[in-house]
């Protein structure tokens, strides 16, 4: 059972919808059958309990060709059938564990995606993009490895149990590889991100990029004996100043923290605050720490708890390796933005040239 479900999940991921499980009858109804909304209303009136989770997928039953062969859209004289739409939505419902039929809005989104895909396949044919059998076999072999089966024959048996054929799967894989190669040619290969664009983005978003950087610090907390006594606060400040003087003269920070710090959570570890992300501590405290150079000791800083002496151990910056990581992240962000914009413009251009008729 688990292997069969794993196979169906794999097919969902690699094909985007090939199967037509028997638990999706709503799209295949004949004209004289009631609409799903009416059936739902009747169920509520008769006291039928609401399904809390979808039923386990079962092997597909033979389709009623008189219904499923109905054309729901035409793209440049290329038909998209009701069966294809059923397949895509069936897998979507399996992946998302949805018991309720999808909304009309979701159905329209599926149809739009299928039209986009059909336009891309037609363009791939015009561009004479060819996917050889060894490429299909290699891709299929890699995907089969993700399923716990002993051999190809066992995989084929599991596929057949879902109402599919291996040839049908190979066809979808071939189509997917064609579209991927077409997009690389028409979209990806025509995008570049310059160093100037990266530098501009870096300066405009420096604060945001620095938010994720880490730093490591220690502290010694000198708390007043009485929180409501100004003289006690002054005594704490003087003690903190004296400890700082010792530190500047070479005293061991971790040892003084163990002896004098009133922060029970960190004193035994030599005042170690650990590795922190920017934004984790109070803004005034973090400013004191990040204003230091590695190894530098701060002046006593007053907080609601007492006087703190900080020592910065290390910090990530947008320099050196940190700058390189930030630039790589920015390049990826800018590339994705350009990719999505160019892909959208390319699809719109194809649609403007195409003859598309939706018959839902």
SEDRENMAR-326596 format. One record per residue (C-alpha): residue in three letters; x, y, z. Coordinates in steps of 0.02 Angstrom, whole numbers, padded with zeros to 5 digits, always signed. Layout:
BEGIN
ALAXYZ...
END
This chain:
BEGIN
UNK+00000+00000+00000UNK+00134+00124+00050UNK+00230+00090-00110UNK+00074+00117-00215UNK+00043+00284-00130UNK+00225+00331-00151UNK+00212+00291-00336UNK+00059+00400-00357UNK+00143+00541-00263UNK+00296+00525-00374UNK+00189+00528-00530UNK+00105+00684-00464UNK+00272+00770-00443UNK+00349+00716-00608UNK+00200+00728-00723UNK+00090+00862-00647UNK-00061+00748-00669UNK-00079+00589-00772UNK-00197+00480-00674UNK-00386+00484-00667UNK-00426+00404-00498UNK-00606+00349-00472UNK-00628+00473-00331UNK-00648+00620-00452UNK-00816+00587-00537UNK-00878+00767-00531UNK-00800+00824-00695UNK-00859+00672-00790UNK-01046+00694-00757UNK-01168+00690-00902UNK-01282+00836-00939UNK-01432+00760-00850UNK-01336+00733-00688UNK-01356+00859-00548UNK-01220+00991-00520UNK-01097+00962-00376UNK-01171+01109-00281UNK-01343+01028-00286UNK-01273+00862-00228UNK-01185+00948-00083UNK-01345+01038-00033UNK-01444+00876-00041UNK-01316+00790+00069UNK-01331+00926+00200UNK-01521+00918+00199UNK-01522+00728+00218UNK-01401+00735+00363UNK-01259+00653+00269UNK-01102+00682+00374UNK-00971+00796+00299UNK-00812+00707+00243UNK-00669+00764+00354UNK-00528+00698+00246UNK-00514+00626+00071UNK-00530+00442+00041UNK-00375+00342+00005UNK-00339+00345-00184UNK-00400+00190-00275UNK-00352+00123-00447UNK-00435+00213-00591UNK-00589+00144-00676UNK-00608+00150-00866UNK-00664+00322-00924UNK-00827+00356-01013UNK-00753+00412-01179UNK-00914+00496-01234UNK-00890+00617-01089UNK-00703+00630-01063UNK-00663+00657-01247UNK-00763+00818-01241UNK-00654+00964-01295UNK-00643+01101-01163UNK-00519+01214-01253UNK-00439+01233-01424UNK-00266+01307-01444UNK-00220+01337-01626UNK-00327+01188-01681UNK-00249+01081-01543UNK-00382+01013-01425UNK-00375+01000-01236UNK-00499+00870-01173UNK-00600+00852-01016UNK-00500+00694-00973UNK-00339+00794-00969UNK-00416+00920-00851UNK-00482+00780-00741UNK-00309+00704-00731UNK-00226+00866-00677UNK-00354+00908-00544UNK-00358+00729-00478UNK-00174+00735-00440UNK-00191+00909-00365UNK-00325+00846-00247UNK-00218+00696-00199UNK-00066+00806-00164UNK-00167+00929-00058UNK-00280+00799+00025UNK-00436+00890-00030UNK-00604+00805-00009UNK-00709+00947-00078UNK-00720+00977-00266UNK-00613+01124-00324UNK-00695+01292-00350UNK-00736+01361-00521UNK-00594+01485-00498UNK-00469+01344-00471UNK-00536+01251-00622UNK-00510+01405-00729UNK-00331+01418-00663UNK-00297+01239-00715UNK-00366+01271-00889UNK-00257+01426-00905UNK-00102+01327-00856UNK-00144+01190-00980UNK-00164+01319-01118UNK+00006+01393-01074UNK+00083+01220-01079UNK+00004+01179-01247UNK+00068+01343-01320UNK+00243+01302-01260UNK+00236+01127-01335UNK+00180+01200-01501UNK+00322+01326-01495UNK+00444+01185-01456UNK+00385+01097-01614UNK+00413+01255-01717UNK+00585+01274-01641UNK+00621+01093-01688UNK+00669+01048-01511UNK+00699+00860-01501UNK+00714+00751-01346UNK+00798+00586-01381UNK+00743+00422-01305UNK+00901+00404-01197UNK+00861+00572-01116UNK+00685+00514-01074UNK+00750+00349-01006UNK+00880+00436-00899UNK+00750+00553-00825UNK+00627+00411-00794UNK+00762+00304-00712UNK+00807+00443-00592UNK+00625+00465-00543UNK+00597+00278-00521UNK+00742+00275-00397UNK+00636+00381-00282UNK+00507+00242-00267UNK+00542+00088-00161UNK+00525-00043-00298UNK+00638-00190-00342UNK+00642-00166-00530UNK+00562-00085-00682UNK+00432-00223-00697UNK+00368-00193-00521UNK+00358-00007-00557UNK+00258-00040-00716UNK+00137-00148-00616UNK+00110-00010-00490UNK+00086+00116-00630UNK-00041+00004-00716UNK-00138-00011-00553UNK-00166+00177-00564UNK-00241+00163-00738UNK-00084+00226-00824UNK+00041+00160-00950UNK+00229+00178-00952UNK+00220+00247-01128UNK+00101+00381-01069UNK+00220+00429-00930UNK+00366+00436-01053UNK+00263+00549-01165UNK+00235+00672-01022UNK+00419+00666-00974UNK+00468+00701-01155UNK+00348+00848-01160UNK+00416+00916-00996UNK+00596+00906-01059UNK+00546+00993-01220UNK+00466+01136-01127UNK+00614+01151-01009UNK+00735+01162-01156UNK+00624+01287-01244UNK+00617+01399-01090UNK+00806+01391-01073UNK+00821+01448-01254UNK+00685+01581-01256UNK+00694+01646-01078UNK+00838+01589-00968UNK+00978+01612-01097UNK+00922+01791-01130UNK+00934+01850-00950UNK+01089+01927-00872UNK+01120+02012-00706UNK+01261+02140-00705UNK+01379+02184-00562UNK+01309+02361-00567UNK+01133+02298-00537UNK+01194+02194-00391UNK+01286+02343-00314UNK+01132+02454-00332UNK+01020+02324-00250UNK+01147+02299-00110UNK+01151+02483-00064UNK+00962+02500-00072UNK+00934+02347+00038UNK+01089+02344+00148UNK+00993+02354+00311UNK+00877+02213+00261UNK+01023+02104+00206UNK+01117+02137+00368UNK+00969+02077+00470UNK+01012+01895+00440UNK+01196+01914+00485UNK+01258+01833+00647UNK+01374+01890+00785UNK+01450+01816+00942UNK+01473+01912+01105UNK+01502+01898+01292UNK+01447+02010+01434UNK+01467+02043+01620UNK+01313+02107+01712UNK+01337+02210+01869UNK+01166+02230+01951UNK+01126+02359+02087UNK+01096+02290+02261UNK+00930+02387+02268UNK+00842+02426+02105UNK+00757+02582+02175UNK+00914+02657+02253UNK+01013+02783+02152UNK+01164+02756+02264UNK+01155+02569+02227UNK+01152+02606+02041UNK+01302+02721+02059UNK+01396+02587+02154UNK+01358+02462+02014UNK+01421+02585+01884UNK+01584+02613+01979UNK+01612+02426+01996UNK+01581+02403+01810UNK+01707+02540+01770UNK+01837+02456+01881UNK+01809+02287+01797UNK+01825+02367+01626UNK+01992+02443+01679UNK+02054+02271+01729UNK+01997+02201+01562UNK+02087+02338+01466UNK+02244+02294+01564UNK+02234+02113+01508UNK+02122+02026+01635UNK+02033+01870+01573UNK+01853+01915+01523UNK+01781+01741+01551UNK+01857+01728+01724UNK+01792+01899+01780UNK+01620+01854+01710UNK+01617+01693+01813UNK+01666+01790+01970UNK+01562+01948+01955UNK+01421+01933+01827UNK+01245+01927+01900UNK+01173+01848+01743UNK+01148+01670+01806UNK+01112+01604+01631UNK+01282+01653+01561UNK+01401+01682+01708UNK+01457+01501+01722UNK+01501+01504+01535UNK+01609+01658+01553UNK+01470+01776+01502UNK+01445+01691+01333UNK+01289+01755+01245UNK+01313+01630+01104UNK+01287+01663+00919UNK+01147+01787+00889UNK+01056+01850+00737UNK+01037+02036+00717UNK+00873+02091+00793UNK+00868+01961+00931UNK+00924+02079+01070UNK+00857+02249+01120UNK+00904+02382+00993UNK+01008+02485+01115UNK+01104+02332+01176UNK+01135+02269+01000UNK+01197+02440+00946UNK+01325+02436+01087UNK+01387+02264+01036UNK+01391+02291+00848UNK+01480+02456+00869UNK+01632+02360+00931UNK+01771+02278+00834UNK+01807+02094+00869UNK+01898+02081+01036UNK+01851+02258+01089UNK+01776+02296+01261UNK+01626+02414+01278UNK+01601+02551+01405UNK+01474+02505+01541UNK+01299+02511+01466UNK+01148+02535+01580UNK+00992+02431+01553UNK+00843+02391+01664UNK+00945+02250+01741UNK+01105+02342+01781UNK+01269+02389+01696UNK+01335+02278+01556UNK+01512+02262+01492UNK+01513+02182+01319UNK+01652+02103+01220UNK+01624+02064+01036UNK+01698+01897+00988UNK+01656+01899+00803UNK+01525+01962+00681UNK+01473+01932+00503UNK+01478+02083+00390UNK+01442+02124+00210UNK+01626+02113+00175UNK+01738+01970+00121UNK+01645+01803+00126UNK+01489+01888+00191UNK+01488+02006+00043UNK+01511+01861-00076UNK+01362+01769-00001UNK+01256+01926-00008UNK+01301+01957-00190UNK+01257+01778-00235UNK+01090+01797-00148UNK+01057+01962-00237UNK+01103+01887-00406UNK+00977+01748-00376UNK+00841+01872-00325UNK+00869+01984-00476UNK+00879+01836-00594UNK+00715+01767-00529UNK+00629+01936-00550UNK+00692+01952-00729UNK+00649+01770-00766UNK+00470+01787-00708UNK+00446+01952-00801UNK+00519+01883-00963UNK+00424+01719-00950UNK+00261+01814-00924UNK+00296+01929-01072UNK+00343+01782-01183UNK+00183+01688-01139UNK+00078+01843-01172UNK+00161+01865-01340UNK+00121+01686-01389UNK-00059+01707-01333UNK-00079+01864-01438UNK-00025+01767-01592UNK-00130+01615-01550UNK-00312+01570-01580UNK-00380+01510-01414UNK-00557+01454-01378UNK-00615+01397-01206UNK-00773+01292-01204UNK-00803+01265-01019
END
